[in-house]
């Protein structure tokens, strides 16, 4: 197996990982930003206030985008398994 093949496989894996994780991370980022602005406006400085909204947003995004995420992972896995004979030989 050549280094080009390994680099290509790693790059595909990282790309799929980012595509799958990005919606949940963006939801957490946006909710965290909104809660921080709310805390700054109301001067409530409670550190644990951000956890529950972030968790709820992540769960909501996972429920909404879960089928798409699973489809992306299954597509990548099927492509990887199908390419194994060409990689080995």
N, C-alpha and C positions, 0 to 999 in steps of 0.2 A: 504494500500500500504506500503510495507516494505522499509526500508532505502536502501536496496540493489537494489531494482528496481529504486528508485529515483537516486541513484548514477550512475547506468547503463544508465538511460535516459540522465542524464546530461553529462556523458562521451561521449555518442554517439552524442549528440548535439554539443559539443565542437569539437569533431573529424571532423564532417561534416563541421562545420564553418571554421576550420583551412584548410581543404582540399579545400574548395571553395575560401577562401581568399588568400591562399598561392601563386598562380600564379601571381595575381595582386601585392601583396606585394613584391615578388621577382623581378618582372619587375621594380617596382619603386626603389627598392634597387640597382639593377644593373645600371639603368639609372642614378640615383643619384651619384653612385660611378664613373661612366664614366665622368659625367659632372664635378664632383669635381676634378678628375685627370686633365681634360682639363683646368679647372680654375687654378689649381696649376701650370700647364705647362705654360700657357699664362699670368699668374698673373692678370687675370680678376677677381675681387672680387665683382661681382654683385650677391646679394642674390636671386634676382628674376629669375635669369637665369635657375635655376633648375626646376621651376614649369611647364613650358610649355612642356619640354621633358618628364617629369614624367607623366603629364596628358595624353599626346599622347601615351605613352607606356601603360598606364593603359587602355586606350580606345582600343588600338590594342589588348591587351591581352583579354580584355572583349569580343571583337568581335570574336576573334579566339577561345577562350575557353568558351565562353558563353553557347553554347549548352551542353557542358560537365558539367558545373557548374549547369545549370538548371536541368539536368538529375540527378545529385547527390542530389540536394534539393528535387526533386520530389520523388526519390527513398526513401529518409529518411522519407519524409512526409507520403508516402504510407505505409511504414513499421510501422511508429508510429500509424497511424490510424488503421491499421490491428491489432496491438497489444493492443489496448485499451480494448477490452472485457477481455483479459487475465489479464490485469493489474488491472482492477476494481474488478474483482471477486476474 
